[in-house]
Amino acid sequence: MRVIENEEAARRLSRAIASDLSLYNEDKILEGLQADNLYEVLEEEIQEGRDLFKTRVLPELLESNHYDRAIIDLLVKSKGHIKCKLW
């Protein structure tokens, strides 16, 4: 597998991983948001995605926090219609 060397490709990969997490863990995401413990409920899945991301991009690109931003955008912000303590 080729290592990603630019910001845009790293951003796309992070969003693809987060999108897969969202797609395959919808029930856990809803449970985590409603109980205000999303990161605990999805700890293993999020870490697995982070580990994959780290293996696919240059170390210098990790400093941009693309993966963490994608997790927030796709697992938290996109669920703004769910009743929870965050909003």
N, C-alpha and C positions, 0 to 999 in steps of 0.2 A: 504494500500500500504506500502510496506517495505521501510525503509529509507536506502539509499545507504551509505555505510561506508568506501569504499576504492576509491583511486584515479582513478584507471582504469575504474571502473564502472561509476564514476562521469564523466569522460572524454567521455565515450561512450554515456551516457545520453545527455550530452551537444551537442554532434555531431548529435544525433538523432533529438533533438529539432531544431537545426539550419538547418538540412537537410529538415525537414518538412517546416520550414519557406521558404527555398529556393524553394522547390517544389510547394508550394501553393501561392507564391507571386512573381513569375518570372517577371511579367510585372512591378510591383512596384520596384523590385530590379533594373531592367534595367533603369527605369525612374530615380530612385535615383542616380544611378552611373553616368548617363549621365548629370544630373543636379547638380551633386556634393552635394547632400543632402540626401544620403541614410538613415542615421539615423533619419532624420526628417520624411521622407516618411514612414518608417517602425517603427516608435517610439512605437506605440501601440503593434504591433506584437512582437517586440523584448522584450518589457517589459513583455508581457504576458508569453513569453518563459522563461524569467529570473525568474519570479515569480514561475512558475512551477518547474524550476530547484531548486530554493531555498527550496521548500517544500519537495523535494525528496532526498536531500543530507544532511549529517551532517553539521552543521554550520562551523566546522573547514575546510571543503573541499572548502568552498566558497572563501577562501583566495588564492587559486591556479588559479583563473580566467579562469577555464575551459570553461565556457559559452562564455565569451568575445572572447577567442581564437577561439572557434568554429564558432562564428559569422564572424570573420575576414576570417578564412579559407574557409568557405562554402558560404558566401554571397559576399565577396569581392575578395579574391585571385582566387577563381574558375571562376570568370568572367573576367579574364585578357584579354580575346579576345574582350571585349566590348570597343568601343572607348569612353574614358572619360578623365576628367582632372587629374585624379590620376596618370595616366601613359602616 
